[in-house]
């Protein structure tokens, strides 16, 4: 073996066996690489800046492009706000709320339709009874007037007697017919049933007032969904218990309604109801036409619609605290 040949140290995994000059060489190499990397980045940045200057892109366009992308924080906030919609608790709440509202609206719609038929029947009976009572009052007054003035007007006794007998016969006949058809009894029964339906309507509308605030889904934002579902469960349990009572009340009222009005009366009153609705819509349309005509006249003549009084009375002042002491 030649003397100039140097022995090569054997490869080993122990870093303690690496010579000191090798560690120094590695540190120097890292510094050179980092420096070269920084130089490349600086050159790229300068090149991008020069290209932007050459293109002459206005600043407002750059700002618009930047602002068109919502920040990551804003996206995360929006996702966090609406994250409750994907939870099982909110889905359960939403389905139960819609079911309760639909049940209330179904009962309320049916009961209101029934009450409208009762209102028409009550109005018809009230008209009949009013005609009967007014005719009895008028004819009784006429009979008394003839009896009292027969001596002043030299009215013959036969005319007065026949008139009195005729009026008395009519009164007894018309009251007998009214009693036979039981107009007063039917009117009283329908009046009482209308009041019961009105009470049922108020109870259902009260339930809708309780459910109304819960239709705002924003109340679930940034809230504990489990706690919100527990609060809703208490309301739902009370609603379900009251719903059974409402169903039983509706059953009793429907039975009484069908005993008062048969199918023929219901059909007749339904037709009258449709005719009345048509008449009301026609009147409303005429009122809207007049309203539009008035608005056009005001615009044409350029008249101010401020009708506040120029002279303020003491009762017109609603704020007493702004008066000087």
HELIX and SHEET records of a PDB file:
HELIX    1   1 UNK A   15  UNK A   17  5                                   3    
HELIX    2   2 UNK A   20  UNK A   55  1                                  36    
HELIX    3   3 UNK A   59  UNK A   68  1                                  10    
HELIX    4   4 UNK A   72  UNK A   81  1                                  10    
HELIX    5   5 UNK A   83  UNK A   86  5                                   4    
HELIX    6   6 UNK A   88  UNK A  149  1                                  62    
HELIX    7   7 UNK A  157  UNK A  181  1                                  25    
HELIX    8   8 UNK A  183  UNK A  212  1                                  30    
HELIX    9   9 UNK A  213  UNK A  215  5                                   3    
HELIX   10  10 UNK A  217  UNK A  220  5                                   4    
HELIX   11  11 UNK A  225  UNK A  260  1                                  36    
HELIX   12  12 UNK A  263  UNK A  301  1                                  39    
HELIX   13  13 UNK A  314  UNK A  316  5                                   3    
HELIX   14  14 UNK A  320  UNK A  322  5                                   3    
END                                                                             
